[in-house]
Amino acid sequence: MRKRYLAPFVLSALFFAACGGGDKKAEQQANNSGQGSAAAEDHSMVSPDANKPASKGKTLMDQSDCKTCHKEEMKVIGPALKDISGKYPNTPENVDKLADKIIKGGAGNWGDVAMLPHPNVSKEDAKEMASYILSIGK
């Protein structure tokens, strides 16, 4: 009967020992007391633009209702921002044209659904938004 209880106990002890279960502070002290070098950090899951400040156009779009109809990668109600960027080269003329579309609204370029006008957006802010959109796919 003793062997019946001893086997699961031994297997459990081996399992916990294999999982590490050590003291994390002791490990950190051992790593830090090494040769004075910092431990290597894995940044493979961090976006290359993570520390880059957001552009004014992106900030303006994040504060407006743009994301209701537009996503960066996929079509929702309106076209994806990357599709817009792919259709229009990043030129001052296209920035002006898209800024006017943002302010006045419009239909017909991307299907039957009309984009609502945004008359409260200033021309300068609309240009910042358009410049950001045209820089996405590049």
PADRENLUM-699322 format. One line per field, with one value per residue (C-alpha): x, y, z negated; residue in one letter; residue number from 0. Coordinates in nm, 2 decimals. Each point is the difference from the previous one (the first is absolute). Example, Ala and Ser with C-alpha at 12.3 -4.5 7.8 and 13.67 -1.06 7.14 Angstrom:
# PADRENLUM-699322
u: 1.23|0.14;
v: -0.45|0.34;
w: -0.78|0.07;
banu: a|s;
koldren: 0|1;
This chain:
# PADRENLUM-699322
u: 0.00|0.29|0.13|-0.34|0.04|0.38|-0.01|-0.23|0.20|0.33|-0.14|-0.15|0.33|0.19|-0.26|0.04|0.37|0.00|-0.22|0.26|-0.17|0.32|0.03|-0.02|0.19|0.29|0.01|-0.01|0.28|0.21|-0.06|0.08|0.31|0.15|0.26|-0.20|-0.17|-0.37|-0.20|-0.10|-0.36|-0.23|-0.16|-0.14|-0.36|0.04|-0.09|0.30|-0.21|-0.10|0.21|-0.07|-0.24|-0.33|-0.04|-0.24|-0.22|-0.03|-0.08|-0.27|-0.15|0.01|-0.20|-0.26|-0.25|0.22|0.05|-0.38|0.02|0.38|0.25|0.37|0.01|-0.36|-0.30|-0.29|-0.26|0.26|0.32|0.30|0.26|0.26|-0.22|-0.04|0.37|0.06|-0.24|0.13|0.37|0.11|0.01|-0.11|-0.29|-0.13|0.04|-0.22|-0.25|-0.04|-0.02|-0.29|-0.16|0.04|-0.17|-0.27|-0.06|-0.07|-0.10|0.08|0.37|-0.02|-0.36|-0.35|0.04|0.06|0.25|-0.16|0.14|0.20|-0.05|0.14|0.35|0.23|0.18|0.34|-0.12|-0.16|0.34|0.18|-0.25|0.04|0.38|-0.01|-0.23|0.22|0.31|-0.15|0.08|0.34;
v: 0.00|0.23|-0.04|0.11|0.35|0.03|-0.02|0.31|0.19|-0.07|0.08|0.33|0.10|-0.07|0.20|0.30|-0.02|-0.01|0.31|0.22|0.11|0.18|0.34|0.27|0.25|-0.24|-0.04|0.37|0.06|-0.27|0.15|0.35|-0.09|-0.16|0.19|0.33|-0.06|0.04|-0.31|-0.02|0.12|-0.15|0.28|-0.23|0.07|0.38|0.21|0.19|0.32|-0.06|0.29|0.22|0.29|-0.01|0.25|0.29|-0.15|-0.34|0.18|0.20|-0.31|-0.18|0.28|0.02|-0.25|-0.13|-0.34|-0.06|-0.05|-0.04|-0.25|-0.01|-0.35|-0.09|0.15|0.07|0.24|0.22|-0.12|-0.11|0.27|-0.20|-0.03|0.38|0.04|-0.24|0.18|0.35|0.09|0.22|0.34|0.34|-0.01|-0.33|0.12|0.31|-0.22|-0.24|0.28|0.14|-0.34|-0.02|0.33|-0.01|-0.37|-0.18|-0.31|-0.20|-0.06|-0.31|-0.12|0.11|0.08|0.38|0.13|0.24|0.36|0.12|0.38|0.05|-0.12|0.28|-0.01|-0.03|-0.29|-0.17|0.04|-0.16|-0.29|-0.04|0.01|-0.28|-0.21|0.03|-0.09|-0.33|-0.24|0.15;
w: 0.00|-0.06|0.35|0.13|-0.16|0.05|0.38|0.06|-0.27|0.17|0.35|-0.13|-0.16|0.32|0.20|-0.23|0.01|0.38|0.02|-0.17|-0.30|-0.12|-0.16|0.26|-0.21|-0.04|0.38|0.07|-0.25|0.15|0.35|-0.12|-0.20|0.31|0.20|-0.01|0.33|0.03|0.09|0.37|0.06|0.26|0.21|0.27|-0.09|-0.02|0.30|0.15|-0.03|-0.36|-0.14|0.29|-0.08|0.18|0.29|-0.04|0.28|-0.18|-0.33|0.17|0.16|-0.33|-0.16|0.28|0.13|0.29|-0.15|0.01|0.38|0.07|-0.13|0.10|0.15|0.09|0.16|-0.24|0.14|0.18|0.15|-0.20|-0.06|0.17|0.31|0.01|-0.04|0.29|0.23|-0.05|0.01|-0.29|0.19|-0.12|0.25|-0.14|-0.35|0.09|0.19|-0.30|-0.25|0.20|0.00|-0.38|-0.05|0.28|0.01|0.33|0.18|0.31|-0.03|-0.21|0.05|-0.07|-0.37|-0.05|-0.25|-0.23|0.00|-0.30|0.02|-0.35|0.11|0.10|0.33|-0.18|-0.21|0.31|0.18|-0.30|0.01|0.38|-0.03|-0.26|0.21|0.31|-0.21|-0.13|0.29|0.08;
banu: m|r|k|r|y|l|a|p|f|v|l|s|a|l|f|f|a|a|c|g|g|g|d|k|k|a|e|q|q|a|n|n|s|g|q|g|s|a|a|a|e|d|h|s|m|v|s|p|d|a|n|k|p|a|s|k|g|k|t|l|m|d|q|s|d|c|k|t|c|h|k|e|e|m|k|v|i|g|p|a|l|k|d|i|s|g|k|y|p|n|t|p|e|n|v|d|k|l|a|d|k|i|i|k|g|g|a|g|n|w|g|d|v|a|m|l|p|h|p|n|v|s|k|e|d|a|k|e|m|a|s|y|i|l|s|i|g|k;
koldren: 0|1|2|3|4|5|6|7|8|9|10|11|12|13|14|15|16|17|18|19|20|21|22|23|24|25|26|27|28|29|30|31|32|33|34|35|36|37|38|39|40|41|42|43|44|45|46|47|48|49|50|51|52|53|54|55|56|57|58|59|60|61|62|63|64|65|66|67|68|69|70|71|72|73|74|75|76|77|78|79|80|81|82|83|84|85|86|87|88|89|90|91|92|93|94|95|96|97|98|99|100|101|102|103|104|105|106|107|108|109|110|111|112|113|114|115|116|117|118|119|120|121|122|123|124|125|126|127|128|129|130|131|132|133|134|135|136|137;
